[in-house]
Amino acid sequence: MAELANLALTNEEIVRLTHDMDGILTHMDKLNDLDTSGVEPMSQVLYDAEETATLREDLERPTLSNAEAVANAPVAGAGYYKVPRVIER
């Protein structure tokens, strides 16, 4: 994972993070073993909206122009956000 994230870790960090990841995965295994068949969901993304629902109406709005989109960018040029290079391969 460290290589995919382009991280340079010391051997000490690798040992510590391996231990931490093993602990996380062990905990996940314990959670997978729990019987949750009788537990009601606490929230749902999709539900019937009641009168008291706080969802706003989905209205079509005009899109931002390119100039408006980059107007507050710390660094912009040629209509794009400019960011530091992070991949050097």
C-alpha atoms as one frame of an Amber mdcrd trajectory, in Angstrom:
protein
   0.000   0.000   0.000   2.833   2.379   0.776   4.193   1.964  -2.738   0.780
   2.675  -4.260   0.525   5.811  -2.113   4.072   6.755  -3.149   5.251   6.754
   0.487   8.809   6.097   1.566   8.588   4.297   4.915  11.394   3.197   7.215
  11.554  -0.432   8.369  10.362   0.707  11.815   7.323   2.425  10.280   6.534
  -0.645   8.177   6.580  -2.879  11.276   4.372  -0.466  13.238   1.888   0.037
  10.404   1.747  -3.707   9.697   0.818  -4.262  13.348  -1.817  -1.495  13.185
  -3.340  -2.869   9.963  -3.468  -6.385  11.428  -5.371  -4.967  14.415  -7.844
  -3.189  12.141  -8.443  -6.312  10.055  -8.872  -8.445  13.197 -11.467  -5.971
  14.470 -13.269  -6.065  11.100 -13.399  -9.873  11.311 -15.026  -9.590  14.749
 -17.606  -7.141  13.359 -18.358  -9.492  10.456 -19.133 -12.266  12.957 -21.822
 -10.211  14.740 -25.469 -11.084  14.098 -27.066  -7.803  13.038 -30.206  -9.305
  11.505 -32.419  -7.783  14.223 -30.803  -4.337  14.187 -32.794  -1.600  12.485
 -30.796   0.736  10.225 -30.061   4.070  11.858 -30.308   6.111   8.663 -30.990
   5.675   4.988 -29.814   7.677   2.029 -33.012   7.025   0.111 -36.274   7.450
   1.983 -39.749   8.875   1.503 -39.551  12.588   2.320 -41.968  13.689   5.003
 -43.215  17.260   5.412 -40.474  17.866   7.974 -37.673  16.602   5.729 -34.796
  19.047   5.393 -34.024  18.190   1.780 -34.098  21.086  -0.636 -35.798  20.981
  -3.992 -33.430  20.007  -6.790 -33.453  22.981  -9.142 -31.512  23.423 -12.342
 -29.061  26.317 -12.122 -26.759  27.909 -14.655 -23.227  26.533 -14.550 -20.172
  28.623 -13.748 -18.101  29.933 -16.597 -14.498  28.776 -16.760 -13.306  32.210
 -15.603 -15.698  32.150 -12.609 -14.595  28.629 -11.693 -10.908  29.566 -11.419
 -11.427  33.122 -10.141 -10.537  32.246  -6.521  -7.818  29.709  -7.297  -4.512
  30.475  -5.560  -2.717  29.861  -8.872  -4.409  29.555 -12.253  -3.390  29.805
 -15.865  -4.886  29.137 -19.287  -8.260  28.515 -17.650  -7.000  25.738 -15.338
  -6.094  25.361 -11.681  -2.344  25.046 -11.276  -1.181  22.613  -8.603   2.239
  21.270  -7.605   3.393  18.150  -9.423   2.994  15.112  -7.155   3.905  12.277
  -9.507   7.452  12.325 -10.770   7.545   8.991 -12.609
